[in-house]
Structure formats: structure tokens, C-alpha cells
Amino acid sequence: MAAQNNAPLPDGLDIAGYRIVKKIASGGFSIVYLAYDEDGNAVAIKEYLPSSLALRQPGELVPLISPENLPVFRIGLKCFFEEGRALARITHPNVVSVVNFFRANETVYMVMAYESGRSLQDHIIRRRDKGEKPLVSERFIRKMFSQVMNGLREVHTNKLLHLDLKPANIYLRVDGTPILLDFGAARQTLRTDLPKLYPMYTPGFAPPELYAKSGSLGPWTDVYSIGASIFACMVGAPPQPADQRQKNDRMETHYQKLQGVYSPELIEVVRWSLMIDPLKRPQSVFALQKALRQEIAVPQQLGTVTKVTRKLREMFRLKGSAAANDNTTTTIHEDTR
């Protein structure tokens, strides 16, 4: 989706007991603000405002929505609200904490705990710009992603998927511990008769099943994105996009170049996670986490799918679904949020 072209809420605005300080991020789906609550605590407020459906001029609070876009806007609003409600049920140190959500200005706002730090994407770019070798240490990768997967396991336990894992959505606190941000699991892909909101994914970090309208999504979908994010830490760029890999897979060349920089076991973990065939990937975050922690070689090929695998796939089967996210083209790049 295109970048946000709407005017943000004005600095200093009081809304539902919160005072807006400034805009801190935006995408085609929403705008995020730094704000303070009535007790002076800093929070991040995420405003549902899809740029393809609504237009807000400078000085205005309520966006202008054409009658033809209103039904689609309301569907997206409902999905956004459901996302906030689902995340509010999860309490985990590695998952963003949703503390409130409210309606105002004919849209919905999600209030999250605000913490100082920077995204993993910023961390990678800073080290890349300094010419660090290796780009990100293997010790950091193993420790940090083990914590990321602790949070992701909690998400999956609640029968949710993230569906947009990438370095830009992994936030590092000042002490280095990660937080998962910007979930897309609760946002629905709209049918072709509602063309204004499109299935969204981030090339390089999205598995092939997110490109297919009838792709079967589950924990294995997030596993691919974890592998892609680890790869980005090692290389400083996303993997080859999955749709291109299906035609001409060049990933093996990249794996060969990593030999001698990272351990064979870590490279195998990434290769295993980035298998094009979902059945050949780890079928659960726990399986991937175990391989990453134990520093053991993982199987190149998987045999017959077990009963547990079939049960997991059935549990998380989301027919006709695909990921939705604010930024469809967010990758490791020079200009970051």
C-alpha cells in the first residue's frame, strides 16, 4: 500500500484522556503517535487511517470517506479493533502490550505501552553503515531471536499469527530485549469485489503462501519470516522474494557466501526456515527455537507429516486469507522510521 498521505493529528491535542506529543511512525494503514496519559506515562497510540480509503486535510480531525469506500473502511476498522482486543489478552515481555483502545474522530485508536529503544532494522543499518564484520554477531542472533520466539510462541498459543515478521517490526529495548510489533493476523484480506484494501506482505520476508489467495497459513508461515529476519541480520538485506525463488531460486549462493562467517548450524537453521515448501520447514516455533538453541544441524528434508503437524495445520488453517500490514514494501533500506 502507498505511504500515508493524510495529515496527522496536531501536536498537543487531547483525545480520550491522552495528550498527543508528536507523530512517530506512519504507513498506508495507520499513523502512530507518542502521547502521555493523565498520569504522565508515555504511550504509543496507533490510529486506524488507511490512506487508500480516507483523506484527512491539515487542521481536520475527522477524515473524509467517500460513500463508495465507507463499507470497506468499516470492515478494516472492525479488523483493527479485533487486532487490539486480541493483543490485549496477551501479556508477555516480548510482545507489545496493548493497554487500551477507543473510538474517536469516526475511527479507532489502539493504545500501547511506549518504551525507549530502536528497531532491529535500525540496528542492522547502523552496523552495516559502520562496516561491522560480522554484520550482527551470531551470539546476538541466537540470544535475541530465542526471545523473539518466546513471544511468538505465546502469540500462537492464543491462536493468532503475526504474518508480518521483519526487522522493522522487532523493537529492541535499551537493554537489548526484543518486542514484537505491528501484527497483521487479525486484519482480513478483502475479496476482489472490495478492491480498495489489498492483500499485503513484505517481499523477502513473506513466504510463498502469502502470495496465494488460497494459501494455507499457520505457524510455519511465521517461521519463514523468522528465518528471513535472521538472514537479514547476517547479510544486511532481505532474502530473495519468494515469488522469484519459485521461478529461479538463488538463495544457495547466499548461503555459500555465509560459510566461514557464521556457523554451519546457524546457516542450516536459516535454510530450513526458508524452505519454499511449507511442509519442509519447522512446523512450529518450538522446533525452530530448539534447533537455534541447541546448535545442532537440522534435517535438509522432512519425511511424512506427523499427526501433530496435521493437527497444527488444521488449527491454524486460514483459507482464502493473506497478511495485511501497514507497509507493503518495508525492507532493510537506508531511510528508516
ZITANOR-V660613 format. One record per backbone hydrogen bond with DSSP energy under -1.0 kcal/mol. NH is the residue of the N-H (numbers start at 1). CO is the residue of the C=O. If there is no record, write none. Layout:
# ZITANOR-V660613
[[NH,CO] [NH,CO]]
This chain:
# ZITANOR-V660613
[[7,56] [12,20] [13,10] [15,18] [18,15] [19,36] [20,13] [21,34] [22,34] [24,32] [25,32] [27,30] [28,326] [31,47] [32,25] [33,45] [34,22] [35,43] [36,19] [37,41] [40,37] [43,35] [44,112] [45,33] [46,110] [47,31] [48,108] [49,29] [51,28] [53,50] [54,50] [55,64] [60,57] [64,55] [69,66] [70,66] [73,69] [74,70] [75,71] [76,72] [77,73] [78,74] [79,75] [80,76] [81,77] [82,78] [83,79] [84,80] [85,81] [86,82] [87,83] [88,84] [90,87] [95,92] [96,180] [99,111] [100,111] [102,109] [104,107] [107,104] [109,102] [110,46] [111,100] [112,44] [113,97] [114,42] [118,172] [120,170] [121,167] [123,119] [124,120] [125,121] [126,122] [127,123] [128,124] [129,125] [130,126] [131,128] [132,127] [141,137] [142,138] [143,139] [144,140] [145,141] [146,142] [147,143] [148,144] [149,145] [150,146] [151,147] [152,148] [153,149] [154,150] [155,151] [156,152] [157,153] [158,154] [159,156] [160,155] [169,166] [170,167] [171,179] [172,118] [173,177] [176,173] [179,171] [180,94] [181,169] [184,162] [187,184] [194,191] [200,323] [205,202] [206,202] [210,207] [211,208] [215,212] [221,218] [223,219] [224,220] [225,221] [226,222] [227,223] [228,224] [229,225] [230,226] [231,227] [232,228] [233,229] [234,230] [235,231] [236,232] [245,241] [246,242] [247,244] [248,244] [255,251] [256,252] [257,253] [259,256] [261,258] [262,258] [267,263] [268,264] [269,265] [270,266] [271,267] [272,268] [273,269] [274,270] [275,272] [280,277] [281,278] [288,284] [289,285] [290,286] [291,287] [292,288] [293,289] [294,290] [310,306] [311,307] [312,308] [313,309] [314,310] [315,311] [316,312] [321,318]]
